[in-house]
Each structure stands twice: as C-alpha cells, then as structure tokens.
Amino acid sequence: GYGVSVNYGDEIFLIGGENAKGKPVSSVTSFTVRDGKLLIE
C-alpha cells in the first residue's frame, strides 16, 4: 500500500506504506532542515 506524507510547519512526515519487499509498515519518519542540514528522525 501507499504511505501518506504530511507537512507541518517546517517538517515533512512520511507515515506508513510498505518496505522494499512489499510488507506493510506503520512507521513514521520526519524530515527537517536545520542549519542547512537535513535531519531524518
């Protein structure tokens, strides 16, 4: 399945989806740029 991306303030969140083998995942990953560097949490 497809995940969802949402922006909130200066962050982008990736929610759910599936991994490279097609297995569903429920993880949440956030992306933020601070001081010119990309932070992935």
Secondary structure, 3 states (H helix, E strand, C coil): CCCEEEEECCEEEEEEEECCCCCEEEEEEEEEEECCEEEEC
